[in-house]
């Protein structure tokens, strides 16, 4: 695998895990579109279906995307990577910094018995706090336990594991910071998800 292609491949594999997780989808709470499957709604894009142009902004991105024209109340996840070092003696071993940004419109942060999902529903699943706290907890579970399919040894930063993220006025979130040490590109540990 080309090292220049590593960032994109790694982000793609993590996004596939997020798209496949029912709890992540439930907490993002996308508005369904009967003409699209849920992963298309979550990723966003444009489709020409029976002569009609269908547009979805999306919720999960492989880049930092904050559109100043957002008018809907939504929750978002950005996945970003950085390769800070390559072993000069074993260039197939690379270190990866992984950043997961989770944020939402301020009006969606707090869950109650009238929100979708409800706070009680999420407590029964073992999640506490607000929507952002719960999304961050679920992302961490996916990366560091159930669901981590060949993504290497992902560890949270020892210092500043989370940081507050406010991409624009009216939005709040957190960034999760992870480190993958000595990821072996030669064996392409990512595998297919």
C-alpha positions as CSV (number, residue, x, y, z in Angstrom):
1,X,0.0,0.0,0.0
2,X,1.2,3.5,-0.8
3,X,1.9,5.5,2.3
4,X,0.4,8.5,0.6
5,X,-2.9,6.6,0.4
6,X,-2.8,5.6,4.1
7,X,-4.7,8.6,5.5
8,X,-7.7,8.0,3.2
9,X,-7.8,4.3,3.7
10,X,-7.6,4.5,7.4
11,X,-10.3,7.2,7.6
12,X,-12.5,5.2,5.3
13,X,-12.3,2.1,7.4
14,X,-13.2,4.0,10.6
15,X,-16.2,5.7,8.9
16,X,-17.5,2.2,7.8
17,X,-17.5,1.1,11.4
18,X,-19.4,4.2,12.5
19,X,-21.9,3.8,9.7
20,X,-22.6,0.2,10.7
21,X,-23.1,1.0,14.4
22,X,-26.8,1.3,15.4
23,X,-26.0,3.3,18.6
24,X,-24.0,5.9,16.6
25,X,-26.8,6.2,14.1
26,X,-29.4,6.4,16.9
27,X,-27.5,9.3,18.6
28,X,-26.9,11.2,15.3
29,X,-30.6,10.7,14.6
30,X,-30.6,11.5,10.9
31,X,-33.8,12.3,9.1
32,X,-34.6,9.4,6.9
33,X,-35.1,9.7,3.2
34,X,-37.2,6.9,1.6
35,X,-35.2,7.1,-1.6
36,X,-31.8,6.6,0.1
37,X,-30.4,4.1,2.5
38,X,-29.2,5.4,5.9
39,X,-25.5,5.3,5.0
40,X,-26.2,7.6,2.0
41,X,-28.0,10.0,4.3
42,X,-25.2,9.9,6.8
43,X,-22.4,10.4,4.2
44,X,-24.4,13.0,2.2
45,X,-24.1,13.7,-1.5
46,X,-26.3,14.3,-4.6
47,X,-28.3,11.7,-6.5
48,X,-30.4,11.8,-9.6
49,X,-33.3,9.5,-8.9
50,X,-36.0,9.2,-11.5
51,X,-35.1,12.7,-12.9
52,X,-35.2,14.3,-9.5
53,X,-32.1,15.7,-7.9
54,X,-31.8,14.6,-4.3
55,X,-29.3,16.3,-2.0
56,X,-28.2,15.3,1.5
57,X,-25.7,17.4,3.5
58,X,-24.6,14.3,5.5
59,X,-23.4,13.8,9.1
60,X,-20.1,11.9,8.9
61,X,-17.2,13.3,7.0
62,X,-13.5,12.4,6.3
63,X,-12.6,16.0,6.6
64,X,-13.3,19.1,8.7
65,X,-16.5,20.4,7.2
66,X,-18.5,23.2,8.8
67,X,-20.9,24.7,6.4
68,X,-22.0,28.3,7.3
69,X,-25.3,27.6,5.6
70,X,-26.4,24.9,8.0
71,X,-30.0,25.5,8.8
72,X,-31.1,22.1,10.2
73,X,-30.3,21.0,13.7
74,X,-27.8,18.2,13.2
75,X,-25.1,16.1,14.8
76,X,-21.8,15.5,13.0
77,X,-18.7,13.4,13.2
78,X,-15.4,14.2,11.4
79,X,-12.6,11.7,11.1
80,X,-9.1,13.0,10.5
81,X,-5.7,11.3,10.5
82,X,-2.1,12.5,10.4
83,X,1.1,10.4,9.9
84,X,3.7,12.1,12.2
85,X,6.5,9.6,11.6
86,X,7.7,6.7,9.5
87,X,10.4,4.3,10.7
88,X,13.3,5.0,8.3
89,X,14.5,1.4,8.7
90,X,11.1,-0.2,8.3
91,X,9.1,2.3,6.2
92,X,6.0,0.0,6.3
93,X,5.7,0.8,10.1
94,X,4.0,4.2,10.6
95,X,2.6,6.1,13.5
96,X,-0.9,7.6,13.1
97,X,-2.6,10.4,15.0
98,X,-6.3,9.9,14.8
99,X,-8.8,12.7,15.6
100,X,-12.5,12.2,15.9
101,X,-14.6,15.4,16.2
102,X,-18.1,14.9,17.5
103,X,-20.4,18.0,17.6
104,X,-24.0,19.1,17.3
105,X,-26.3,22.1,17.3
106,X,-26.6,23.3,20.9
107,X,-30.4,22.6,20.8
108,X,-29.6,18.9,20.3
109,X,-27.0,18.4,23.1
110,X,-29.3,17.7,26.0
111,X,-31.4,14.5,25.9
112,X,-34.7,14.2,27.8
113,X,-37.8,12.0,27.7
114,X,-39.0,14.0,24.7
115,X,-35.9,13.8,22.5
116,X,-34.9,11.2,19.9
117,X,-33.4,9.1,21.3
118,X,-34.6,9.6,24.9
119,X,-32.3,9.9,27.8
120,X,-33.9,6.9,29.4
121,X,-33.4,4.8,26.3
122,X,-29.7,5.6,26.2
123,X,-29.3,5.0,30.0
124,X,-30.7,1.5,29.5
125,X,-27.9,1.0,26.9
126,X,-25.3,2.2,29.6
127,X,-24.7,5.7,28.3
128,X,-24.7,8.8,30.5
129,X,-24.3,12.6,30.0
130,X,-25.4,14.5,27.0
131,X,-25.6,13.5,23.3
132,X,-21.9,14.5,22.7
133,X,-20.8,12.5,25.8
134,X,-22.7,9.5,24.6
135,X,-21.4,9.7,21.0
136,X,-17.9,10.0,22.3
137,X,-18.3,7.0,24.6
138,X,-19.7,4.9,21.8
139,X,-16.9,5.9,19.3
140,X,-14.4,5.0,22.0
141,X,-16.0,1.6,22.5
142,X,-15.9,1.0,18.8
143,X,-12.2,1.9,18.5
144,X,-11.0,0.2,21.7
145,X,-13.1,-2.8,22.0
146,X,-16.1,-4.3,20.4
147,X,-15.9,-3.5,16.7
148,X,-12.2,-2.7,16.2
149,X,-11.5,-4.7,13.1
150,X,-7.8,-4.7,12.3
151,X,-7.2,-1.0,12.9
152,X,-4.1,-1.6,14.8
153,X,-3.3,-0.8,18.5
154,X,-5.4,2.4,19.0
155,X,-4.6,4.2,22.3
156,X,-6.1,7.4,23.6
157,X,-3.6,10.3,24.2
158,X,-2.2,10.1,27.7
159,X,-2.7,13.9,28.1
160,X,-5.5,15.9,26.5
161,X,-7.4,12.8,25.3
162,X,-10.4,15.0,24.8
163,X,-10.7,18.7,24.0
164,X,-13.7,21.0,23.6
165,X,-14.7,21.7,20.0
166,X,-16.9,24.7,19.0
167,X,-16.7,24.9,15.2
168,X,-19.1,27.8,14.9
169,X,-21.5,29.8,17.0
170,X,-24.4,27.6,18.2
171,X,-22.5,24.3,18.0
172,X,-20.7,22.3,20.7
173,X,-18.6,19.2,20.7
174,X,-15.5,17.4,21.6
175,X,-12.4,16.0,19.8
176,X,-11.1,12.6,20.7
177,X,-7.4,12.2,20.3
178,X,-5.8,8.8,19.6
179,X,-2.4,7.4,18.7
180,X,-1.7,4.3,16.6
181,X,1.9,3.2,17.2
182,X,3.8,1.3,14.5
183,X,0.8,0.5,12.2
184,X,2.0,-2.2,9.8
185,X,1.0,-1.1,6.2
186,X,2.9,-4.0,4.7
187,X,0.3,-6.5,6.1
188,X,-2.5,-3.9,5.6
189,X,-4.0,-4.6,9.0
190,X,-7.0,-2.6,8.1
191,X,-8.5,-5.4,6.1
192,X,-12.0,-5.1,4.8
193,X,-14.7,-4.0,7.2
